[in-house]
Amino acid sequence: MKRMDVVKTDDGWKAQSGGNTVRGTKAPTKAETVKQTAAVAKKSDEAVSVRIHKGTGGIQEERTYPRSADPRKSKG
């Protein structure tokens, strides 16, 4: 499963995969970056895990696209 991390940078937010910025996911706000990253993940041919980080670096939330590829069944 491919992984993308939404992280804070000096000039806003961006998604990274394998240490490289994912094209089309750099934005000044976290919400905008998450929206753009979800759109990229939904278009991917393989399952994608998106980790959304807090501004301090810790993981806030993790989402899987498509949802059917989620490795565990849980509420929320």
C-alpha positions, 0 to 999 in steps of 0.5 A: 500500500502506498503512503502519503503524509500531509505535513507542515512546512515553512511555507504551508502544508504539503503531501509527501510520499517517499520523501518527495512532494506529491504533485498538486498537494502544496497549499497554504492551509491544512484543510486545502492540502488534505482535500487535494491529497484525497483527490490524488489518492482517489485517482491512484491505481493502488490503495493509498494510506494518507497520514495527516500530521499535526503542526507539531509533527504527531499523527492526527488521523489516518485515512485509506483510499479506497475505503475497502482497502482499510486493513482493519474494521473499526468505528470511526 
